[in-house]
Structures are given as structure tokens and as C-alpha cells.
Amino acid sequence: MGDTLYASVGQEDLECSGAGASRVFSRGPEFDERRALVKKFVLGALVALPYLVLLALFAGVGAPSSSPAVALSELANQTRVDQVCADQRLQKLDMQRNVYYDSSLLTRPQRYAALQQKGATLWFTGLSGSGKSTVGRALEKELLRRRVHTYRLDGDNVRIGLNRDLGFSETDRAESVRRVGEMSALFSEAGVITLVALVSPFRARRDEVRELHKKMDIPFYEVFVDVPVSVAADRDVKGLYKRAMKGEIKDFTGISSPYEQPLTPEIHLNASSQSLDDEVQMILDKLEAEGLLTGVEQPPSGYPGVAVADGGNAVATFPTLFPDQPSASRPDEFEELPRVLLRDEDVHWLQVIGEGWAAPLRGFMREGVYLQSLHFSSVLYDSDNLTDGHLALHKPTNFSEYSSEFVSKGERVNMPVPIVLPVNDATKERIGKSKQVVLVSPSGEELALLNDPEVYDHRKEERITRTFGAMDNGHPYIAEILKSGEYLLGGEIELLSRIKYNDDLDQYRLTPTELRKRFDEMGADVVLAFQTRNPTHAGHAYLMNNAREQLIAQGYKNPVLWLSPLGGWTKEDDVPLDVRVRQHEAILRDGMLDKESTVLAIWPSPMIYAGPREVQWHAKSRKNAGASFFVVGRDPAGIKRSDGDKDDIYAGDHGRFVLHMAPGMEEFNILSFSKVFYDVQDHKMKPMDSSRKQDFLSISGSRMRKMAREGLQKCEGDKIPTGWEDKPTCVPQGFMVKSGWDIMIDYYQNIDSPRWIPFATQFSKPVVDTSRSFSSEGTFGRTDYKLHFKNDKGEKVSPWHDIPLHPADSKDNSSYNFIVEIPKGVAHKMEVNKEERYNPIMQDTTHNGTRGRDYLYGVPFFNYGLLPQTWEDPSVKDENGNGGDNDPLDVIEIGAKQLPMGSVNPVKILGSLELVDQGEVDHKILVISLADEDADKINSVSDLQSVKPGVLDALVDWLKKYKIPEGKSENVFSQEKPTSPEAAVQIVAETHERWQKLKAGEISVKDDSLQPRMAQVWRRWHRRWHGSVLTALRSSRWPVEALVNRKQPALSRVYGWIIDRKRRRESSHAQRIAPPHVPVLSVGNITFGATGKTPFVQFLVDYALKNADRDRVPLLLSRGYGDDEWRMLAKRFPSCQLALGADRVAVGAAKVQELGRDAAPLSCVVLDDGLQQWRLVKDLEIVMVDALHPLGNGRLLPCGSLRELPREAFARADVRRPIVATSRMKVVGLLPAAQLLPNRTSGNRAGVAEESWKPMDMMWSL
């Protein structure tokens, strides 16, 4: 089969006279049988021919309007080639077909300009063997060497494919020439120099092709390869001419069939006398003279204009796929569809997808598309629908399909950044098998439908390493990924309406469809995009103005500048969006940029700081909105490391280099600039003139920020004060327009103000109770929002103190007033402010009060608020020593309807859940509104589980995990099951009584005891000091030997004296908390900060569980206050015993006593952070050391990071080869203590030889 299929095609098979035989391209095993059948058929036809002629004559006689002579004449005419071809064409034109010509989006000059050459057809004609293909191949090679786009259509090649259904009759030869002529015209129209090598013996047929090119205004050059028949026959290595002369091949051109030479060919090659090089050069000279090899010197007017979007999205199609005013219809079951909560950055990605910035992507990436983006920075896309949907980006991922049949039919579209939607396990569970979900913003606004959801694992390490090329947990966007859900949700989206933010900046949020229209209206023949993430000064203006001048110099008549500030999520210390936009307004208003040729429009994407990979996304998305040029500076989208090593993650030149070679971005242009300086001679920013370096000042971003913080004003006169570079005292003239500089001063002098908008954040109108009277301040969703309650007289009242606990019509006080702080479906964390007068409902905040706090674990499926006139007293302790949280009682209402914020609703109590957080009890009272349709059916938690199965489990899961997206650990319940309604009512009664005493002044809110006050002072000082200590911890790279005996500062010496006295005192009274057969294992560190203690404790506990007797478990002994590590360990090892407390001797001894004096259930005691627990007798002391910075700066607290002097600490260590951890909390190896501390004294209390130490064997031998 294979030999037959790929057999070579000989001339004898191609140039035979029989039309039927011409279709036999290879000789298979049944060739002889087929030939015999053909012969029989031909003989039968010859026998029948006379009878058919007589029948035709008879029919002609019978016709009233024809004579036999006319009939014979017409029959003869039908044999003529011209008439047959004409009949065939008329027949095709008369066919009723739904076929319409599809005009191109680009003109031919635009195509030629893009390729920098014109298209043309060179038609090589001549006898068989004249050398047409030889000359064509040589010319093709030379043209490609010159980087000219060319393609060769050889006669034999097209016979194998395009013309395989044609023979060598005059009719078929004519059709062959017509087809090749049509195809060559199409190639040439696309800007390709097309070389056709075809015998094409008939002049009329060649003239038809010439006429076709003339009508299409495409250059056509007839190249006559002229050789005598004798020369062609001598060159004939196949022996075809000899066979033709013998009569074995019929109708052979030049022997038994005529060849009509061109009368006036454009190029006449005398192939018998010219060398091949001379022939090629002759053709090249002609092409150069015609201007075909010089390209288009200047782009014609209107090119490239507004760039075409990716993925075959034509100008006319794009607005349909990505309308600027979307309005998807809501299905009938809309209210029952699962809700998926979006973070701010998710809303930004949704806007990016819905408006077409990521075209052809039309939804959050499914796993197959995600993997392509992750590994190839691009996706395969079938823009012409040649694969029946197999390459569609919306196709569900199927890992059982690995066919490459359709891969070659797709095109690579740049898609360098994964655009994905993280979700948690609870959201995954809610989605289930639903065919649609609703995407909801933190403000509760329903933004979009996501169709045919596909949930898959969020392999975070793979995503991070592939996207960023680094694992830096302090990187701002990597930190967001690590906090996000464990799954990704993919599927196509439909926006329910246009995404708006209501932040007074929406007028600058133009969709790609609107931008493209704006650029067209401005008559742009090229669009230049300039991204900004900082305020614009004269240096930026120089880059933009100079870029525009470069484009004009290239021949463009009307370049349009697109000033494109980044509007999506940014890291905390970036300049806020509103500050940047207002400053851009100022420079346009004051003429630093040409307002008439500039468009200010926000780019909505989040910033992920992924360097070379992200800059591709910056360019690709601007291309989708119409830009053809993009300004790229040094280290685009770069960032420094966060782990103390302040080197850049990415090399400065890599971003620009990668962008110009990015897949799918071949037609995009970049403009790159070097650093600019301030010229004191003409007061302008420009590249430095090396001949007068002394005249140029460097004004870096940090220097500009410092000048703004200090409120510096414009320098007087034209001179720069002496010593300015060492200490700026004024702002150089022309550096920034005054109105823009005033905005900068305002921001940097009030940088901690909550009034700034760090990035696009949706501000929606709150759902407020319209039946009550309120007054509000600020904007809902921002930190300045306040909702004040008013009485019937219009006076402000407190919802906490002035609204009664029970409704006025409550019988036996069995119902309660529930005040809604957070309506169902809203993720903004709103709460009554206890400290402010009248206790308004306000936005809870993060980031030092500069950003609003949201519940990001999932859309709240309940109404949340408080019971008035209740108070959880911190001084009232439970049996575990936990006090109240100093707040009114929190209430969760599980009814079906959303209750408005500020509404007061009669409810009945179903039970209570109790959270424990940092030594405080936080009750959650479960209620249902008396107006709910199920209120009569639900009177307890058990009723709730029966009537609304799954709600309680979802609620418990939500309360446990709602802090996880903030980077915190799970919450802990004091008991797993909710209380009874009676117990919850008792809690309400007690807290109401405590509130009455608080109101009467019988109880002070403040705890006057010395210990809590000291703890509060310590925590406040600790927060301020924490950062500086970590800096000290990672500050030194000196050898350990140089730090061991370092002289300590005065404060450190005082601290060291106190610690030494404490150690000596407590060590002299050390006691054992467990029997001798239960070893006490201590893991600690000598420095303040992360050295890997908790991971190693986890390893020890895990090892003990796997290797000890099955009925014996470890006791984990931890301090437990204010830390999350113990919660993580308790969750991971639920079978372990746990004892928490600052006094570990007391809590440990009490736990052992509780388990029995012999502590039979215990295999060992694992002491977390126990190196400084001198009161405890330990059997094994393990010291953790940071491998990168073992002793920090070698100084004791508070001037360094050491908790105690190294010699004393290592002298107590039993492990001769301490574990060494990196600053990223990964154990990398074992390092002998002797290498850390020279001349270390031996102290092996366990009596185990140092060289043979095996930690786990030692554990069980003790």
C-alpha cells in the first residue's frame, strides 16, 4: 500500500493522450487488468459511434428548425476547445449556489506594506525539458536568500494535487492552465512573488491568465524559456522525446502537438546559450527595475491603522462577540443557580475577558487552554473553523484525545498569562453538576453567567514556577495565588451588564470596541500605546513625544498616542489609580502632551509582576484594542526579590528581547528607549549627551517621591542650586506641570489616607432598609462609609444601645430583634463601630485602615448582624480561660430572603455556635426570621437540618475557613455541634445582663489588671519592631565565627544580662513533666524569626505516629497564644494530645496528670519552640538554624535577632548535627554544630556517640 501510494510519477504517466489513462498516477498490482478493461471500453465506444452519428442525423431531420447540415456543423463546433471551455464556464455560472465573494479586511497596499514587497506572477513557459523548473528553483532560492516571500507552483506538483482530476486533452490542459492561473493570482494578491513552471503550450490560454492578472491589477511577467526541440531532446534523461518520436506517446508537445511561442514575453531566456546564473540574474534585474524587490519605502496612508484583534476577529465581528453594552439574558432558574464570589482581581479578569482584551478567549481558561498558556505562552486557535471545533477554546478538556490531526490547521495566538478563576472546595461542592453559575462581586452585584463549568486542580507550584520563573512567597501576586482556592473554575462567560466601578473614573474605561471606534474617528493611521503604573513626568512625556516623532519620520501621517494607565490590581505600595489618572489629566490639560492626538483610557488588567512573560500580555491586549506599536522600557513588569536579597528577579533587557520574538506577536512593533536625564541647559528630559555629562541630572522615582513628600516647589530662575544632586531643595523647571506636581504632593504627604483608590474597586449602592430613617456618609465599599440610624424625630440613635432586644409585640420575649449589618450575598464586612458615637455601621478595614475588608471564602448565603443590647464581657472566662470578645452577640439568619442592611427583623433562636480566637469566645447565634416561609417548620438546629439539608454543614465550613483567603489558619470551635435553642437563649440572657451593667457603669470595658495592659503594650511594640528584627535577621552574610564573639550594644547587653539571670534561675529548678519512659523532645531556635521549627515539629509528630505503638500518641506542647501553628498541627494530627499555654510546665504537667500518672497513652512529648523553656527537663534538644543567615547580625535583642548568646544555646544542644533550614522554610541539610560554633563543649546527656547519632533511634531508646 505504502509503495503504491508514494510511487514516483513518470512523464509517460502524465503526458499521454487518453483522458482516462491520464488519471493513472502509479502502477499498482492490478494495472494490467485495469488497462485491459479500458481497452475493451474504448473498442466498444468505437463500434457504437457510427450508430450514434446516424441517430443524431435522424433527430436533426426530425427537428423543424434544423437541417442535417446545420446539425453536423453544430456537432463539429462542439468539439472545439474554446466552445467546450465556454460551455463549462457558463454551466458553472448558471448553477444556483449560495456563494458570495468575501472582501478582505485589508487593502492590497496594506498587505504589501506589511510584507515590504509587492506580489507578482512569473509564468515560465517552454517545451518540456527546456529548464523551466531548474530556473524556477534557482530563482526561488535566491529570492528566499534575500528574504523575499516567494512560492513556486511546478507543473508536475499541481498535477499530483490541484489538477489530479485532469488529463491531457486540449480541454483538460486549458482547465489546468486556468486553475493554476487563478491560484497564482491569489498568491500574488497576498504579496507573494509566485513562480509558475507550466508548459502551457497554447498562447490563448496564457493570454487568458494575463488578462485575469490585468483585471486584478497584479503584475504578470511571461518568461519564455527558449530552447530548440533538439536541445530539449538532448537534455531528456527520461527518454520521453524518443518515445514520442516513435509514436509511443501521443500529443506530446513539440513533437505531435504544437507549442505556440510567446510573441512579446516580458523576459526571454535563451536557455541553450545562457548559463543558469545569467538567467537568474536577468530575471532579478527585471524585478528590481520593476520595483518588486525594494518593497514599499513608505507605508501608504492608513496602514497599519487600527490593528486587527487576535484569533480572526474581524473588525465587523469583534463588536458582536465583545459588545460595549452587554446584556445577557437571565435563565428562568437564575435565582437557584450556584453563586461564585469574585475577589477584586477576579472582577478585573472578568472585565478583561468580557470586553475582548484577551480575544479570542471568551471565558476563564479551561484546563487544556490553561496548560497551553502555562507551557507555550500561547494557544492553538482555529480562526477559520477548519477543525469542526476541535481547537475551540471553549471545548471541555478531554485528556483521552491526543490526535494531532487538527494541530497543523490551527494558528498560535499569544496568551502568555493564565487567566483563571480560583475557587475553594466549598464552592466546588456547590457547583456540583450545574450547567451554569453566577459570578458575584464582593459588593453582591451579579456580574456574569459562567457556562458549562469545568473545575480542576489548582497546582499552585506549577503555576507559579512556570509563570514567574521563581518561588518567592513574598512576591505580591504569588502571595495572592498561595492564598487562593485549591481549584480553578473554567468556562465561557456572559456579562449580564457592563462592568462599572462608580469611582468617578468610568469615563476613562473604554472597551476595545470603543477604543477601536475612537481611533478610527480620529483618522489614526497607526496607534501607539504607552502603559503607565506611575505618575507621568517630563521623562515619560519625552518618550511618548519622541516615539510619535519617530512614527511621523517613518511616513505615518496621523499617529495617535494611547496613554494607558494600568487600572487593575496592584501591589500595596504602588501609586493609587485615581492619583495617576488625575495627574495624567493635568499633564494633558497643561500641554505636556498633545491633547488632540492622545487618548487617555484605562487598561483594566491586574498587574502580576511576571517580567518577560507579562510584558507579552501588556502588548497583546493593547493589540486587541487597536494598537500596533508599544513603548517598552527597561525591566518591564519587573520586581525585586522579597526575601532580603534586593536583586531584580528578571534581567533588565529580557522583557524587550522576549517581546519582539513572542509567538503570535510577529506583526506587533515595539519602541524601546534608554534612560533619560534632566538637561540643565534647556530644562528638558532626554538621553544623556556623553560629551557633557555634567549638565545632566538623574531624577529617579525614589528621588521624585522624596521631593513630593517634602513638598518641594519649583526652583527659582533657570539655575539648579549647588549641591542639588546630594540634597534636592526644589523641583527643576519643566520636570512636571504644576497642577500635576500638586497632586503628587497631596498624595505623598497623605499617603496613609483612606481616600485613595489603589486600583479599580466596585462601589455599588448598598441594600438599605427603606422603611427606616438613616443618614449615610462616604461611599459603600470604601473605608469612609458610615450608616447612621435615626429615630422618628430625625435624631441619631445607636443600633446597639437604643434598639430593644425584643420586639414590642413579642409574647413572653420569645422573639428577638435582629439588626442586619451584612445582607445575604454581600461580601463587604460591615459592622457596628463600638468606639464611635451612635455606633454607625461601618466598613471593616485592612492594610492599616486604607482598604476595606471582604469575606472572600464564598458568597455569604445568610444574613449577618447583631442582637442589640448584648455584650460579650472579656472578664467572664469559661472553663478554658477564654473570655468574651468585647462585642455585641453576632447573629446568623439562615432564611431564604436577603434582608436589607440596617433593617430590624423579629427572629427566633435556633441554637448557637462558639468560635475560639486568640483566647476569646465569639458566639454565633443561629436564628430564622419570623417572616421567612419556613419559620413555622424550623424551631431548632435539628429542624434546620431536616428542612434545609446541607445548610448547617455549609455554615460550619464557612465559619471555619472564612479567614483562609486572608492568609490565616482555620477557626476553631469550642464544640463541634451547635447548642440547643434553650442554651442559646441562656447565652443571650447572660450577655444582655452584662450589657445592662456596662450601660449602668457597673462594669468597666477596660481590663485594669497589669498583665493584660503589659501584653497590649508588648503587642503594639512587637508589631512595630517585627520588621526591623527580620531585617537584622537577614542582614548579615559574615562568617559565623565573626559573629559569635561580636561586641553587643548597650541595650543588647542589658537584655543579655536579664536573659542569662532568668536562664540560670529557671534551670536550677527544672522539673520533669512526664514519666522517664516518655521522652520530651524540644525543637527551638536561637534567633527570632522563621527557621523551620514548625515543619520539623510536624515531621517529629508524624514520625512518632507512624513508628510508635498504635495505641500511643504524641503530646504536642505549644504556647498557643496569638499563633496559628498549633491550629495547623491540631488539624493535621487530630489524634494527638494537645496542651496549650504560656506556662508550659503547668499546662504540660496538668495534661499528663489528666491522662494518668504513667501517661500510658503517650509515646513522647513534642515541645514546640522550647529552647528557651529552661524550667523543663528535656531529653532531646534540637536547635534549628537558618542556613542563609545563621546568626543574623550577631546581636541580641532588641538590636538584633538573637534570643540568647550562641555559645550557651549550642552548649545545651543534644543533637550534634543540628537541622539547618533555609529562609523559605525548607530543610536543606544537616550541618555539624562544630561548624557553626568553634570549640563547642560536648554535652551529650543521652550518652549517644556523636558520629553514630540517629535521632529517632535515640527517641525510642530514652
Secondary structure by P-SEA (a helix, b strand, c coil): cccccccccccccccccccccccccccccaaaaaaaaaaaaaaaaaaaaaaaaaaaaaaaaacccccaaaaaaaaaaaacaaaaaaaaaaaaaaccccbbbbbbcccaaaaaaaacbbbbbbbbbbcccccaaaaaaaaaaaaaaacccbbbbbaaaaaacccccccccaaaaaaaaaaaaaaaaaaaaaccbbbbbcccccaaaaaaaaaaaaaacbbbbbbbbcccaaaaaaacccaaaaaaaaccccccccccbbbbcccccccccccccccaaaaaaaaaaaaaaaccccccccccccccccccccccccccccccccccbbbbbbcccccccbbbbbcaaaaaaaaaaaacccccccccccaaaaaaaacccbbbbcccccccccccccccccccccccccccccccccccccbbbbbcaaaaaaaccccbbbbbccccccccccccbbbbbcaaaaaaaaaccccccccaaaaaaaacccbbbbbbbbbccccccccccccccccaaaaaaaaaaacccbbbbbbbcccccaaaaaaaaaaaaaaaaacccbbbbbbcccccccccccccaaaaaaaaaaaaaacccccccbbbbbbccccccccaaaaaaaaaaaaaacccbbbbccccccccccccccccccccaaaaaaaaaccccccbbbbbbcbbbbccccccccccccccccccccccaaaaaaaaaacccccccccccccccccccccccccccaaaaaaaaaaaaacccccccccbbbbcccccccccccccccccccccbbbbbbccccbbbbccccccccccccccccbbbbbbccccccccccccccccccccccccccccccbbbbbccccccbbbbbbcccccccccccccccccccccbbbbbbccccccccbbbbbbbccbbbbbcccbbbbbbbbbbcccccccccccaaaaaaaccaaaaaaaaaaacccccccccbbbbcccccccaaaaaaaaaaaaaaaaaaaacccccccccaaaaaaaaaaaaaaaaaaaaaaaaacccccccccccccccaaaaaaaaaaaaaaaaaaaaccccccccbbbbbbbbcccccccaaaaaaaaaaaaaacccccbbbbbbccccccaaaaaaaaacccbbbbbccaaaaaaaaaaaaaccccccccbbbbccccccccccccbbbbbbccccccccccccccccccccaaaaaaaccccccccccccccccccccccccccbbbbbcccccccccccaaaaaaac
